[in-house]
Amino acid sequence: MPESLMDKIVSLCKRRGFIFQGSEIYGGLANTWDYGPYGVELKNNLKKAWWKSNVQERNDILGMDCAILMHSRVWEASGHVHNFFDLKSDCKNCKKRFKSADLKDPSACPECGGQLTDARPFNLMFKTYQGPVEESGNEVYLRPETAQGMFVNFLNILDSRHPKLPFGLAQIGKSFRNEITPGNFTFRTREFEQMEIEYFVNPQDAPQALEAWIQNRFNWYLALGIKNENLRKRQHGHDELAHYAHACMDVEYNFPFGWAELEGIANRADYDLKQHAQYSAKDLQYFDDTRKEKFYPYIIEPSGGVDRAVLAFLVDAYTEEKVNPSTKLRIDGEQSRTIKEDNRIVLKLNRELAPVKAAVLPLLRNRPEIVELAKNISVDLKKSFAAVYDDTGSIGKLYRRQDEVGTLYCVTVDVQTLEDQQVTVRDRDTMQQERISIDRLKEYFIDKLF
Ligand code: GAP
């Protein structure tokens, strides 16, 4: 059977050090994933791009980083203790557990045909204990969304920063859900990262703010390189809205396993502030000093998953190309080596997301002057952007590897470099090559990258 696109992505992620199975040497812990050296760079670049466009470049959004563990009353007030359930059914024969919403026949096991139990609610929050004694009263939950940290700090933000409506709070952080059916690689896991904005608005401005955020977030994915045909919006039906939401639009990506949610943009209305005001007995209303009135702002919430976005960008960038140019690099004297470039796998990540911007490669690993010069060039480039030095294979192999991780430029140091102080710069996408003098190299890249 031909390898599926998803299998190819999983295999590339392991082969090149993007994402590994969690606890692999112990047989793996199902549905946990560890980001390797290139994976963490990609993930950090994605988070940086989100932070830049949503916090750094705006006057109306403030950043936060709240604790994962919160007072258990938070989750009573938020409604998660009573409402954050999925229905599950167990097979009486093979003992497998299924999310009821995924079952075509609610009475028969889709795996073995055995009889299923009636659907029973299953709370998705992870519970643990704070302190040395495991008893009720010490129970705490791992947050299932980062949002609540921002709601419970609403008053602190009003008192410390005095923002005027509309304004937002933004946070990136881990969330945890005891999902019944995790799967599809990093798409649905029990531990994941979210990027969330809570945007507080005057209630009558909520519909327009919702529309504006839907468009803003949709365009953000396009601007970072997702192909238009792989992105769409989908309105939530009333039966699928979360317990706090008045309306919600999903931004969906066309994953290899079908269209699925990348981000949800919801109108949470005044649900959260009212609930926390009631449970904490604190006044969480906003005072509008021009109109001299107090009210609960409505909240528009764009909430995206970091891991899902990383997966979508990997899938979208994955390209298999049949190419046939050859590269001539001079080895010694008049002798030159022709590097044939046939088929290649290339990750066409855009320049902001690519984990490595430039890789410096020595053509000959056994020539100390070439190796030393290549290392020095890489150290100098590293001061300005993500660059690597690599001499772990022949030049053809090194090009292949760098293409597979999406490195934008390869810089090759050859014998002629020792004479003319010029290097060969190869562009990942066009595979065109240019000779650039070493003293102009940094400036050349800075022009291209920023
Ligand atoms: N605060 C609103 C909220 O949490 P959500 O639709 O449940 O809304 C928002 O989650 C985003 O978080 C999703 O669009 C998805 O990208 C990500 N997400 C949710 N559950 C996830 C899971 N189990 N694994 C990976 N990402 C998840």
Residues whose N, C-alpha, C, O or C-beta is under 5 A from the ligand:
A	BS01	GAP	P144 E145 A147 E179 T186 F187 R188 T189 R190 F192 Q194 E261 L262 E263 G264 S303 G304 G305 R308
